[in-house]
Amino acid sequence: MILLRAGICQEALDKTIRINVNLVQVDAIVTDAKGRQVTDLASEDFEILQDGEPQKITHFSYISTESSRPAPSAANGSRSARATNRDQVRRTIAVVVDDLGLSFESTVRVRDALRKFVKEQMAPGDLVAIIRTSGGMSALEQFTTDKRQLSAAIDRIHFNALARAAMGEPGRPVPKEVQIRLSVNDLDEFRETVFAVGTLGAIRFVVDGLRNLPGRKSVIFLSDTFRLFERDAAFEKGVKSQPGQNAPRQRDEKVMSSLRQITDLCNRASVVVYAIDPRGILTLGFTAADQPQAGDGPAIAARLSEKSEEYWASQAGSDWLAGETGGLSIHDTNDINLGLRRVLQDQSGYYLIGYTPAESTFATKAGRPLFHKIRVQVKRRSLRVRTRTGFFGVPDRDDLAAKTNGSGQLMAALTSPFNEGQIHLRLTPLFFVSEKKGPLVHALIHINGHDLAFAEEPDGSRKAVLDVVMMSYGDNGAPADRSGEILKIQLHGEEYQQALVNGLVFTLDHHVTKAGAYQFRCAVMDAGSMKVGSASEFIEVPDLGRGRLALSGILIHGFKASGQSAPNPLESPAVRIFKPGDRIEWEVTILNAQVDGVTQRPDVSLQVRLLRDGQEEYTGKLLPVDAGKQADVKHLWAGGSLRLGSKMAAGDYELELLAVDQNSRQKYRNAKQSIGFSVSP
């Protein structure tokens, strides 16, 4: 990280990195001979150089990210299924899957490894995004703590037939369909375009999206092939160049310029790049795919040498990016999750070293800023240090400047991956189908009444005006559907007092155009005070085509042990915070249930499960739904209840319903739906 600011503190690390003339601040990771982090060094143990010139260290500290890990509580729980608050983030991780550079085999391995990563290795306090280089570039909108949303993004990772790994990379012939469309001369240009615009463009967007996010920030880059240099010039006699060194005959100065710009962006955004090669341990000898021809010894040796050089050359780009940003390049391992574990361990802490730069740091040459090299050395023997390698001598742009106009504040809150703002709200999006409007999201919004600026009217009533905007983001981060409404609130006497005590609940409908998994976000602005607030939740819109069985959103309500409706507004369907011993009543609509050919009646059963952190806490029996005298069997209502244990642990839970249609074909006979809730002591 490069931070040019006086008076740095740990809290400042959660903000955008600034560059001015006061301070250059670099983060460094020090390890021993066994790769273990060393955390007991003092400023006297370091030496820092800019462009080869020693600098006086003026700021020094060790930052541990482990100590900032949020403890589970009734408020945030140990479940990573809801949007978190900014101050709860410990690590922000962008997993960039380079499907422009993955073979079919690697694509399968990456998908399986990421499923395990999300299920077992992702921890509370981790804000994560799964981003494909061929997919949408709305990087900021993809970050979430919701494992369901991440799983949906992982399911979209597929082999790309036009990937570099499928287009003549080491050991792989160019597909015939590509040869037909492209001449020999065009092929290199096409591959270059895919490389530069696809992979580099994706990384640039991701790093820019990370810029204003909190926590220790990293990009985990998964790619088979990320070439920087000409095939015949990347290495001399099979000797691999080291990260940061100049390789002979650079492939393209424009590419190298783009890489330097990405390095500078990483430095300013405090982002470390980790590269993982998912190909595993490969044999560099001949295989059946090489179709070796008979020949003399020197020819065979030259072919083997070429294959080896091709393999090392394919990793050059990943090595370079990791080395320039202070990260690791992990390859020649068959266990991708082991590599991911190394990355997470590497993020446990770092040294922060600062110095005051010379005035010449911000000088220009021919009107262009200069790139300054940074080098950090440890005086103790046998220790290794990794850090960023440089930055451009230009001031940061003011990305964090507060937007004073209302629409700017509202959109900033809407695109934020956090529940934040001066208006505290709780969001419950429920999918359902309207006869007139079709598929909708029924949004229940609870707002703290004390956060609103009520104006007193001449008749003694209180009035407030709210601007509400809702947006659904797909699993690729791209905006899908947007809706909004102006709410005019006027309360009299006791209504106003109740609003201050219990808050206000609004129900708004949001139209959805297609099935899929979404981050559903809502932002609210009070026109009187210009205060804003936002919240987000995961929602899955089922595919209702071909008569597939589906479930609407689940509406849940708390009841006391006496059977009376819970007076606490937090136990309402809009908030869903219950107490041990409460009874939860739920209701759902079963969609597209098939009818028996003889009785013309449906035959659907439901099973209730209670989950915590993905682990089963309770599973009920599969019980038939009483269709009774319901006439609309395509929209079949069902309901039930579940008693919470009197000693139930505080935290976040999932109520999951499984529906089984006995009259449907095997492929479409099952459907699931779930909703989260919290238990507070």
C-alpha positions in Angstrom: 0.0 0.0 0.0 1.2 3.5 -0.7 -0.2 6.1 1.6 1.0 9.7 1.4 -0.5 11.3 4.5 0.7 12.6 7.8 -0.6 11.1 11.1 -1.7 7.7 9.9 -3.6 5.5 12.3 -5.0 2.0 12.0 -8.6 3.2 11.3 -7.2 5.0 8.3 -6.4 1.7 6.7 -10.1 1.1 6.1 -10.3 4.2 3.9 -9.0 5.0 0.4 -5.2 5.3 0.2 -4.2 8.9 -0.5 -1.1 10.3 -2.1 0.2 13.8 -1.4 3.6 15.2 -0.5 3.6 14.3 3.2 4.1 10.6 3.5 4.8 7.5 1.5 3.6 4.4 3.4 4.4 0.9 2.3 3.1 -2.4 3.7 5.5 -5.3 4.0 5.2 -9.0 5.0 8.3 -10.6 6.6 8.7 -14.4 6.7 11.4 -16.8 8.0 13.1 -19.7 6.1 10.0 -21.8 6.7 7.6 -19.2 5.4 6.2 -18.3 8.8 5.4 -14.6 9.5 7.8 -12.7 11.7 6.0 -10.1 13.8 8.5 -8.9 16.4 10.7 -6.6 14.3 11.3 -2.9 15.1 11.9 0.0 12.7 15.6 -0.3 13.2 15.4 -3.8 11.5 14.3 -2.2 8.2 15.8 -0.2 5.4 13.6 1.4 2.7 14.9 2.8 -0.6 13.1 4.9 -3.3 14.8 4.7 -6.6 17.9 3.3 -4.9 18.2 6.1 -2.4 17.8 5.3 1.4 14.9 7.0 3.1 14.4 8.0 6.7 11.6 5.9 8.3 9.3 8.3 10.1 6.2 6.0 10.7 6.3 2.3 11.7 3.8 -0.2 13.1 2.7 -3.8 12.8 -1.0 -4.3 11.9 -2.6 -7.6 12.9 -5.8 -8.4 11.0 -6.5 -11.4 13.3 -7.2 -9.1 16.2 -9.9 -7.3 14.3 -12.0 -10.4 13.6 -15.6 -9.8 14.7 -16.9 -12.0 17.4 -20.3 -13.6 16.8 -23.2 -11.9 18.5 -27.0 -11.7 18.3 -26.6 -8.7 16.1 -24.3 -10.0 13.4 -24.1 -13.7 14.4 -21.6 -16.2 13.0 -23.6 -16.8 9.9 -22.1 -15.1 6.8 -25.4 -14.9 5.0 -26.4 -11.3 5.4 -24.8 -8.0 4.5 -22.5 -6.8 7.2 -21.5 -3.4 8.5 -18.3 -1.7 7.2 -16.6 -1.9 10.6 -17.2 -5.7 10.8 -15.0 -6.4 7.7 -11.7 -8.1 8.5 -10.7 -9.1 5.0 -12.0 -8.0 1.5 -11.2 -10.7 -1.1 -11.8 -10.5 -4.8 -11.5 -13.9 -6.4 -10.9 -13.3 -10.1 -11.5 -16.4 -12.2 -9.7 -15.9 -15.5 -12.1 -17.9 -17.6 -10.3 -16.3 -20.6 -7.3 -18.3 -19.6 -8.6 -21.6 -18.2 -8.7 -25.0 -19.8 -11.8 -27.2 -19.4 -10.0 -29.3 -16.8 -8.9 -26.3 -14.8 -12.4 -24.8 -14.9 -13.8 -27.9 -13.2 -11.1 -27.8 -10.6 -11.5 -24.1 -9.9 -15.3 -24.5 -9.5 -14.9 -27.3 -7.0 -12.2 -25.5 -5.0 -14.2 -22.3 -4.7 -17.2 -24.2 -3.5 -15.1 -25.6 -0.7 -13.5 -22.2 -0.1 -16.9 -20.6 0.4 -18.2 -23.4 2.5 -15.2 -24.1 4.8 -12.5 -21.4 4.5 -14.5 -18.2 4.3 -14.8 -16.7 7.8 -17.0 -14.2 9.6 -15.7 -10.7 8.7 -14.7 -11.8 5.1 -16.2 -9.7 2.3 -15.9 -11.7 -0.9 -16.6 -11.4 -4.6 -16.4 -14.1 -7.3 -15.6 -12.3 -10.6 -15.1 -13.8 -14.1 -12.8 -12.0 -16.5 -15.4 -12.6 -19.3 -18.3 -11.5 -17.2 -19.7 -8.2 -16.0 -17.3 -5.6 -14.6 -19.6 -4.2 -11.9 -17.0 -5.2 -9.3 -18.2 -3.2 -6.3 -21.7 -4.6 -6.6 -20.5 -8.2 -6.3 -18.9 -8.1 -2.9 -21.0 -9.8 -0.3 -20.8 -11.9 2.9 -23.7 -14.0 1.7 -22.5 -17.5 0.9 -25.6 -18.3 -1.1 -24.9 -15.4 -3.5 -21.3 -16.5 -3.8 -22.4 -20.1 -4.6 -24.7 -18.8 -7.3 -21.7 -16.9 -8.8 -19.6 -20.0 -8.7 -22.2 -22.0 -10.5 -21.9 -19.5 -13.5 -18.2 -20.4 -14.0 -18.0 -22.4 -17.2 -15.4 -23.3 -19.8 -14.9 -20.6 -22.4 -14.3 -22.1 -25.8 -12.4 -18.9 -26.9 -10.2 -18.9 -23.8 -6.5 -18.5 -24.3 -6.0 -22.0 -22.9 -8.2 -23.3 -25.8 -6.3 -21.3 -28.5 -2.9 -22.6 -29.0 -1.4 -22.3 -25.5 1.2 -24.9 -24.5 0.2 -28.3 -25.8 -3.2 -27.1 -27.2 -3.9 -26.7 -30.9 -6.0 -23.8 -32.2 -9.6 -25.0 -32.7 -10.6 -25.4 -36.3 -13.6 -23.1 -36.0 -11.2 -20.3 -34.9 -8.8 -21.1 -37.7 -11.6 -20.7 -40.2 -12.6 -17.3 -38.9 -9.1 -15.9 -38.4 -6.1 -15.8 -40.7 -2.6 -16.7 -39.3 -1.7 -13.0 -39.0 -5.0 -12.2 -37.3 -4.7 -14.9 -34.7 -2.0 -13.3 -32.7 -3.9 -9.9 -32.8 -7.1 -11.7 -31.6 -5.3 -13.4 -28.8 -3.6 -10.1 -27.8 -7.0 -8.4 -27.7 -8.5 -11.1 -25.5 -5.5 -10.8 -23.2 -5.3 -7.0 -22.9 -9.0 -6.1 -23.0 -10.3 -9.2 -21.1 -7.9 -10.1 -18.3 -6.2 -6.8 -17.7 -9.4 -4.9 -18.0 -11.1 -7.1 -15.5 -8.3 -6.8 -13.0 -8.3 -3.0 -13.4 -12.1 -2.8 -12.7 -11.8 -5.1 -9.7 -8.9 -3.1 -8.2 -10.8 0.1 -8.7 -13.9 -1.4 -7.1 -11.8 -2.4 -4.1 -10.4 1.1 -3.7 -12.9 2.4 -1.1 -13.7 -0.9 0.6 -12.4 -1.7 4.2 -10.2 -4.4 5.6 -7.0 -6.1 4.3 -7.7 -6.2 0.6 -6.5 -8.8 -1.9 -7.1 -10.1 -5.4 -6.8 -13.9 -5.8 -6.2 -14.5 -9.5 -6.8 -18.0 -10.9 -5.5 -18.5 -14.4 -3.7 -21.2 -16.5 -2.0 -18.8 -18.9 -1.1 -15.2 -18.4 1.7 -14.4 -20.9 3.7 -11.2 -21.0 6.5 -11.9 -23.4 7.2 -13.4 -26.9 7.3 -17.2 -26.8 10.8 -17.3 -28.1 12.1 -14.5 -25.9 10.5 -14.9 -22.5 13.3 -17.1 -21.2 16.8 -17.8 -22.2 17.8 -21.4 -22.2 14.8 -22.3 -20.0 15.8 -20.0 -17.1 12.7 -18.4 -15.6 12.8 -14.7 -15.0 12.0 -13.4 -11.6 9.0 -11.1 -10.8 9.9 -7.5 -11.3 12.9 -8.2 -13.6 12.9 -7.1 -17.2 12.6 -10.1 -19.6 14.4 -9.9 -22.9 12.4 -8.5 -25.8 9.1 -7.4 -24.1 6.0 -8.6 -25.9 4.4 -5.2 -26.1 5.2 -1.9 -24.4 1.5 -1.1 -24.2 0.9 -4.2 -22.2 3.8 -3.4 -19.8 2.5 0.1 -19.4 -1.0 -1.3 -18.5 0.6 -3.6 -16.0 2.5 -0.7 -14.4 -0.8 1.2 -14.2 -2.5 -1.8 -12.5 0.4 -2.0 -10.1 0.0 1.6 -9.3 -3.7 1.2 -8.8 -3.1 -1.8 -6.5 -0.6 0.3 -4.4 -3.0 3.3 -4.1 -6.0 1.0 -3.3 -3.9 -1.1 -0.8 -4.5 -4.3 -2.8 -2.2 -7.3 -2.8 -2.5 -9.7 -5.8 -2.1 -13.5 -5.2 -1.9 -15.7 -8.3 -2.8 -19.4 -8.3 -2.1 -21.7 -11.3 -4.9 -24.3 -11.1 -3.3 -26.7 -13.7 -1.6 -28.7 -10.9 1.6 -30.6 -11.2 2.2 -31.1 -15.0 4.6 -33.3 -16.7 6.9 -31.5 -19.1 7.7 -34.6 -21.0 5.8 -35.9 -24.1 2.3 -37.0 -23.6 -0.2 -38.5 -26.1 -1.6 -35.0 -26.7 1.7 -33.9 -28.1 1.7 -36.4 -30.9 5.6 -36.6 -30.9 7.1 -37.6 -34.2 10.2 -39.7 -34.7 13.4 -37.7 -35.1 17.0 -37.3 -34.1 18.1 -36.7 -30.5 18.7 -32.9 -30.8 15.3 -32.3 -32.4 13.5 -34.2 -29.6 15.6 -32.3 -27.0 14.7 -29.0 -28.6 11.0 -29.9 -28.6 11.1 -30.8 -24.9 13.0 -27.6 -24.2 10.4 -25.6 -26.1 7.6 -27.2 -24.2 9.2 -26.4 -20.8 9.8 -22.8 -21.8 6.2 -22.5 -22.9 5.0 -23.7 -19.5 7.2 -21.2 -17.6 6.3 -18.4 -20.0 2.6 -19.0 -19.4 3.1 -18.1 -15.7 5.1 -15.0 -16.3 2.2 -12.5 -16.1 0.8 -14.0 -12.9 4.3 -14.0 -11.3 4.9 -10.4 -12.3 1.6 -9.1 -10.9 2.0 -11.0 -7.6 5.7 -9.9 -7.2 5.0 -6.2 -8.0 2.2 -6.0 -5.4 3.7 -7.9 -2.6 1.7 -11.1 -3.0 2.5 -14.7 -3.8 2.5 -16.8 -7.0 1.4 -20.3 -6.2 1.8 -23.1 -8.8 2.9 -26.7 -9.2 0.4 -28.0 -6.7 -2.6 -30.2 -7.2 -4.5 -28.7 -4.2 -6.0 -25.3 -5.0 -7.5 -25.0 -1.5 -4.1 -25.4 0.0 -3.0 -22.4 -2.1 -6.1 -20.5 -0.9 -5.2 -21.4 2.7 -1.7 -20.0 2.2 -3.3 -16.7 0.9 -5.5 -16.4 4.0 -2.6 -17.1 6.3 -0.5 -14.5 4.5 -3.2 -11.9 5.2 -2.9 -12.3 9.0 -0.7 -9.2 9.4 1.8 -6.8 8.0 4.3 -4.0 8.8 3.4 -0.4 7.9 6.5 1.6 7.1 6.4 5.3 6.1 8.8 8.1 5.0 8.6 11.7 3.8 9.3 11.8 0.0 11.6 14.3 -1.7 9.9 17.0 -3.8 11.3 15.4 -6.9 9.0 12.5 -6.3 6.2 14.5 -8.1 8.3 15.8 -10.9 7.4 14.9 -14.5 9.3 14.1 -17.7 7.9 15.2 -21.0 4.7 16.0 -19.1 4.3 12.4 -17.8 4.7 11.3 -14.2 7.6 9.1 -13.3 7.3 5.6 -11.9 9.3 5.3 -8.6 10.7 2.0 -7.5 10.4 1.0 -3.8 12.6 -1.5 -2.1 12.3 -2.7 1.5 15.2 -4.7 3.1 15.4 -6.5 6.5 18.7 -6.3 8.3 18.3 -9.7 10.1 19.7 -12.6 8.2 17.6 -15.4 6.8 14.5 -13.3 6.8 12.6 -12.5 3.5 10.4 -9.5 2.9 7.7 -9.0 0.4 6.3 -5.5 -0.5 5.1 -3.4 -3.3 7.6 -2.3 -5.8 6.6 1.2 -6.8 4.1 4.0 -7.6 3.6 6.9 -10.1 4.4 10.3 -8.6 1.0 11.8 -9.0 -1.6 12.8 -6.3 -4.6 10.6 -5.8 -7.9 11.7 -7.2 -10.5 12.5 -4.6 -12.7 9.5 -4.8 -14.0 9.8 -1.2 -15.2 13.4 -1.6 -18.7 13.4 -0.1 -21.4 13.9 -2.7 -23.6 16.8 -1.6 -26.5 16.2 -4.0 -29.3 13.9 -2.9 -29.2 11.6 -5.9 -25.5 11.1 -5.5 -25.9 10.1 -1.8 -28.8 7.8 -2.6 -27.0 6.0 -5.4 -23.8 5.7 -3.3 -25.8 4.0 -0.6 -27.6 1.8 -3.1 -24.4 0.5 -4.6 -22.6 -0.1 -1.3 -22.3 -3.7 -0.2 -22.9 -2.7 3.4 -25.9 -2.1 5.6 -24.9 1.5 6.5 -26.0 5.1 6.8 -27.7 7.4 9.3 -31.1 5.8 8.7 -31.3 2.3 10.2 -33.5 0.0 8.2 -34.2 -3.7 8.0 -35.1 -5.4 4.7 -37.1 -8.5 4.0 -37.5 -9.3 0.3 -40.1 -12.0 -0.5 -40.7 -13.5 -4.0 -44.3 -14.0 -5.0 -46.4 -14.0 -8.2 -49.2 -11.6 -8.8 -52.0 -12.5 -11.2 -51.9 -9.1 -12.8 -48.2 -8.1 -12.6 -46.5 -11.4 -12.7 -43.3 -12.2 -10.7 -42.5 -9.6 -8.0 -40.4 -9.0 -5.0 -42.5 -8.1 -2.1 -40.2 -5.8 0.0 -40.9 -5.4 3.7 -38.9 -2.4 4.9 -38.6 -1.5 8.6 -37.2 2.0 9.5 -36.2 3.3 12.9 -38.6 6.2 13.5 -36.1 8.2 15.5 -33.9 8.4 12.4 -36.4 10.5 10.4 -36.8 14.3 10.5 -40.6 14.7 11.1 -41.9 18.2 10.4 -44.8 19.4 12.6 -47.8 20.4 10.6 -50.3 23.2 11.5 -52.9 20.6 12.6 -50.3 19.0 15.0 -49.6 16.0 12.8 -46.0 15.0 11.9 -44.9 14.7 8.3 -41.9 13.1 6.6 -41.0 12.4 2.9 -38.8 9.4 1.9 -37.2 8.7 -1.4 -36.9 4.9 -1.7 -34.9 3.2 -4.5 -34.6 -0.6 -4.9 -32.3 -2.5 -7.2 -31.6 -6.2 -7.9 -28.1 -7.2 -8.9 -27.4 -10.4 -10.7 -24.7 -12.9 -9.6 -22.3 -11.3 -12.1 -22.8 -7.9 -10.3 -24.7 -6.3 -13.1 -27.8 -4.3 -12.3 -31.0 -6.1 -13.3 -34.1 -4.3 -12.3 -34.7 -1.0 -10.6 -37.7 0.6 -9.0 -38.4 3.6 -6.8 -41.1 5.4 -4.9 -41.7 8.6 -3.0 -43.3 7.9 0.4 -45.3 10.7 2.1 -45.8 9.9 5.7 -48.3 11.8 7.9 -48.9 10.6 11.5 -51.3 11.9 14.1 -51.0 11.8 17.9 -50.6 8.2 19.1 -49.5 7.0 15.6 -46.4 9.3 15.8 -45.5 8.0 19.3 -45.9 4.4 18.2 -43.6 5.1 15.2 -40.9 6.4 17.5 -41.2 3.2 19.7 -41.8 0.5 17.1 -40.5 2.0 13.9 -42.3 2.1 10.6 -43.0 -0.7 8.2 -43.5 -0.2 4.5 -44.4 -2.8 1.8 -43.3 -2.1 -1.7 -43.4 -4.2 -4.9 -40.4 -4.6 -7.1 -40.8 -6.1 -10.6 -38.3 -8.8 -11.7 -37.8 -9.7 -15.4 -36.1 -13.0 -15.2 -35.2 -15.9 -12.9 -31.9 -16.0 -11.0 -30.0 -15.3 -7.8 -29.8 -11.6 -6.8 -28.5 -9.2 -4.3 -31.6 -7.2 -3.6 -30.7 -3.7 -2.2 -32.8 -0.9 -0.9 -31.7 2.7 -0.2 -33.7 5.4 1.6 -33.2 9.1 1.8 -35.1 11.5 4.2 -36.0 14.6 2.2 -36.1 16.7 5.4 -32.6 15.9 6.7 -30.9 14.4 3.6 -29.9 11.4 5.7 -29.6 8.1 3.9 -29.6 4.4 4.8 -29.3 1.1 3.0 -29.7 -2.6 3.4 -29.4 -5.7 1.2 -30.5 -9.3 1.3 -30.1 -12.4 -0.9 -33.1 -13.5 -2.9 -33.6 -16.2 -5.5 -36.2 -15.8 -8.1 -37.2 -19.3 -9.3 -37.8 -20.4 -12.9 -41.5 -20.9 -13.4 -41.2 -22.0 -17.0 -42.3 -25.5 -18.1 -44.5 -25.8 -15.1 -41.6 -26.2 -12.7 -42.5 -26.5 -9.0 -41.4 -23.5 -7.0 -42.0 -21.8 -3.7 -42.7 -18.1 -2.9 -40.9 -16.2 -0.3 -41.5 -17.4 3.3 -43.4 -15.0 5.6 -42.6 -15.6 9.3 -44.0 -14.1 12.5 -43.1 -14.6 16.2 -45.5 -15.6 18.9 -44.9 -15.8 22.6 -45.1 -19.1 24.5 -48.6 -18.1 25.6 -49.7 -18.1 22.0 -50.2 -14.4 21.8 -48.7 -12.4 18.9 -45.3 -11.0 19.8 -45.7 -7.3 20.8 -42.1 -6.6 20.1 -41.8 -5.1 16.5 -38.5 -6.8 16.1 -40.3 -10.1 16.0 -42.4 -9.0 13.0 -42.0 -10.4 9.5 -40.1 -7.3 8.5 -37.4 -7.6 11.1 -37.2 -11.3 12.2 -35.4 -11.1 15.5 -36.8 -13.7 18.0 -36.2 -14.9 21.5 -35.6 -18.4 22.8 -38.9 -20.1 23.6 -40.9 -18.1 20.9 -43.1 -19.9 18.4 -42.4 -19.0 14.8 -45.4 -19.3 12.4 -44.6 -19.5 8.7 -46.6 -19.4 5.5 -45.7 -19.9 1.9 -47.3 -20.3 -1.5 -46.5 -23.4 -3.6 -46.4 -22.6 -7.3 -47.1 -24.8 -10.2 -48.2 -27.9 -8.2 -49.4 -30.6 -10.6 -52.8 -32.2 -10.3 -53.7 -35.9 -10.4 -55.3 -36.9 -13.7 -58.2 -38.6 -11.9 -58.9 -36.6 -8.7 -57.7 -33.2 -10.2 -56.2 -32.4 -6.9 -52.5 -31.7 -5.9 -50.4 -34.0 -3.8 -47.6 -31.9 -2.3 -45.6 -32.5 0.9 -43.4 -30.1 2.9 -40.4 -30.6 5.2 -39.1 -28.0 7.6 -35.3 -27.7 8.4 -33.5 -25.3 10.7 -29.9 -24.5 9.8 -27.1 -22.5 11.4 -23.8 -21.9 9.6 -25.0 -24.4 7.0 -25.2 -27.1 9.7 -28.5 -28.9 10.5 -30.1 -28.0 13.8 -33.5 -29.6 13.2 -35.3 -31.5 10.5 -39.0 -32.2 10.6 -41.0 -34.9 8.9 -42.2 -34.7 5.3 -45.9 -33.9 5.8 -48.7 -33.6 3.2 -50.1 -30.1 2.5 -53.9 -29.9 3.1 -55.2 -28.4 -0.1 -58.7 -28.4 1.5 -61.1 -26.3 -0.6 -58.4 -24.2 -2.2 -59.5 -23.5 -5.8 -56.3 -22.1 -7.2 -54.0 -25.2 -6.9 -51.3 -23.4 -9.0 -51.0 -21.0 -6.1 -51.4 -23.4 -3.1 -51.1 -21.8 0.3 -49.4 -23.7 3.2 -48.4 -22.8 6.7 -47.1 -24.2 9.9 -45.2 -23.4 13.1 -41.9 -24.2 14.8 -41.1 -23.8 18.5 -37.7 -22.4 19.4 -35.9 -24.0 22.3 -35.8 -22.2 25.6 -32.0 -22.5 25.7 -31.5 -21.8 22.0 -28.1 -20.1 21.4 -28.1 -16.6 20.1 -27.1 -16.1 16.5 -28.3 -16.2 12.9 -30.4 -19.1 11.5 -32.1 -20.3 8.3 -35.6 -21.7 8.1 -35.7 -23.9 5.0 -38.7 -25.5 3.4 -38.5 -28.4 1.0 -41.5 -29.1 -1.2 -42.1 -32.5 -3.0 -44.7 -32.8 -5.6 -45.8 -36.5 -6.0 -47.7 -35.7 -9.2 -44.7 -34.1 -11.0 -41.9 -35.6 -13.1 -38.8 -36.6 -11.1 -36.7 -33.7 -12.5 -39.1 -31.0 -11.4 -40.7 -32.5 -8.4 -38.6 -30.8 -5.7 -38.3 -27.1 -4.7 -36.6 -25.3 -1.9 -36.9 -21.9 -0.2 -35.4 -20.3 2.9 -35.4 -17.2 5.0 -33.0 -16.0 7.6 -33.8 -14.9 11.2 -31.9 -14.1 14.3 -32.2 -15.3 17.9 -31.4 -12.7 20.6 -31.1 -13.5 24.3 
